[in-house]
Amino acid sequence: MIATQTEILAEAEAWKRAGKGVAIATVVETWGSAPRPVGSHLIIDDAGNFLGSVSGGCVEGDVVVEAMDVIESGTPKMLEFGVANEMAWRAGLACGGKIAVYVEPVR
């Protein structure tokens, strides 16, 4: 079952109450064909568990890695993903679109 945005945010709150380090990644901008709309969330805990989606699977792995740094440092990051000829099959959006994802710690 796919979680709703409300369920994702509620789970982030539950993880934080349980004493976990938590980050939330949010799609803040899209260009062209993007798999998830602005406002889509992915939450990540300090053990690397995650819930939600910012790209339908295209870049979640990279977002999780960056979120682990955000949890540790406490410093938010803006990430941008898109497809370029030399990286079409690496972390990127094979659909040809671009997305900006803001990753911030949950305090």
C-alpha positions as CSV (number, residue, x, y, z in Angstrom):
1,M,0.0,0.0,0.0
2,I,1.3,3.5,-0.9
3,A,1.3,5.9,2.0
4,T,-0.5,9.3,1.7
5,Q,1.4,12.5,2.3
6,T,-0.4,12.8,5.6
7,E,0.6,9.3,6.7
8,I,4.2,10.0,5.7
9,L,4.3,13.2,7.8
10,A,2.7,11.4,10.7
11,E,5.3,8.6,10.5
12,A,8.1,11.2,10.5
13,E,6.6,12.6,13.7
14,A,6.4,9.1,15.2
15,W,10.0,8.3,14.4
16,K,11.1,11.5,16.0
17,R,9.1,10.8,19.1
18,A,10.7,7.4,19.3
19,G,14.1,9.1,19.5
20,K,15.3,8.6,15.9
21,G,17.1,11.2,13.8
22,V,14.8,12.1,11.0
23,A,15.0,14.1,7.7
24,I,12.3,15.0,5.3
25,A,12.9,15.5,1.6
26,T,10.3,17.5,-0.3
27,V,9.9,18.1,-4.0
28,V,10.0,21.9,-4.2
29,E,10.2,22.5,-8.0
30,T,9.8,20.5,-11.2
31,W,10.7,21.1,-14.8
32,G,9.4,19.2,-17.8
33,S,8.3,15.6,-17.2
34,A,8.6,14.8,-13.5
35,P,7.5,11.6,-11.8
36,R,6.2,13.2,-8.6
37,P,4.5,16.6,-8.1
38,V,5.7,19.5,-6.0
39,G,5.0,18.8,-2.3
40,S,5.8,15.1,-2.5
41,H,7.7,13.8,0.6
42,L,10.3,11.2,1.4
43,I,11.2,10.7,5.1
44,I,14.4,9.0,6.2
45,D,15.6,7.9,9.6
46,D,19.1,7.7,11.0
47,A,19.2,4.0,10.2
48,G,18.4,4.5,6.5
49,N,14.8,3.5,6.7
50,F,12.5,5.5,4.5
51,L,8.9,6.0,3.5
52,G,7.4,8.0,0.6
53,S,8.8,9.1,-2.7
54,V,10.2,12.1,-4.5
55,S,10.9,10.6,-7.8
56,G,9.1,7.2,-8.2
57,G,12.4,5.4,-7.5
58,C,14.8,7.2,-9.9
59,V,16.8,9.1,-7.3
60,E,15.6,7.9,-3.9
61,G,19.0,6.2,-3.2
62,D,20.9,9.4,-3.6
63,V,18.3,11.4,-1.6
64,V,18.6,8.8,1.3
65,V,22.4,9.2,1.3
66,E,22.2,13.0,1.4
67,A,19.5,12.8,4.1
68,M,21.8,10.8,6.3
69,D,24.3,13.7,6.1
70,V,21.6,16.2,6.9
71,I,20.5,14.2,9.9
72,E,24.2,14.1,11.2
73,S,25.0,17.7,10.4
74,G,21.7,19.3,11.1
75,T,22.2,21.4,7.9
76,P,19.5,21.4,5.2
77,K,20.5,20.8,1.6
78,M,18.9,21.6,-1.8
79,L,19.4,18.8,-4.3
80,E,18.7,19.0,-8.1
81,F,18.3,16.0,-10.3
82,G,17.8,15.7,-14.0
83,V,19.0,13.7,-16.9
84,A,22.1,14.6,-18.9
85,N,23.6,12.6,-21.7
86,E,26.6,11.4,-19.8
87,M,24.6,10.4,-16.7
88,A,21.3,9.1,-18.3
89,W,21.6,5.7,-16.6
90,R,23.1,6.9,-13.3
91,A,21.1,8.6,-10.7
92,G,18.9,10.8,-12.7
93,L,15.5,11.1,-14.2
94,A,15.2,8.9,-17.2
95,C,11.9,10.6,-18.0
96,G,13.9,13.7,-19.1
97,G,12.5,16.1,-16.4
98,K,14.3,17.8,-13.6
99,I,13.4,18.1,-9.9
100,A,14.6,20.1,-7.0
101,V,14.4,18.4,-3.6
102,Y,14.9,20.2,-0.3
103,V,16.2,17.9,2.5
104,E,15.9,19.2,6.1
105,P,16.3,17.6,9.5
106,V,13.1,17.2,11.6
107,R,13.7,18.9,14.9
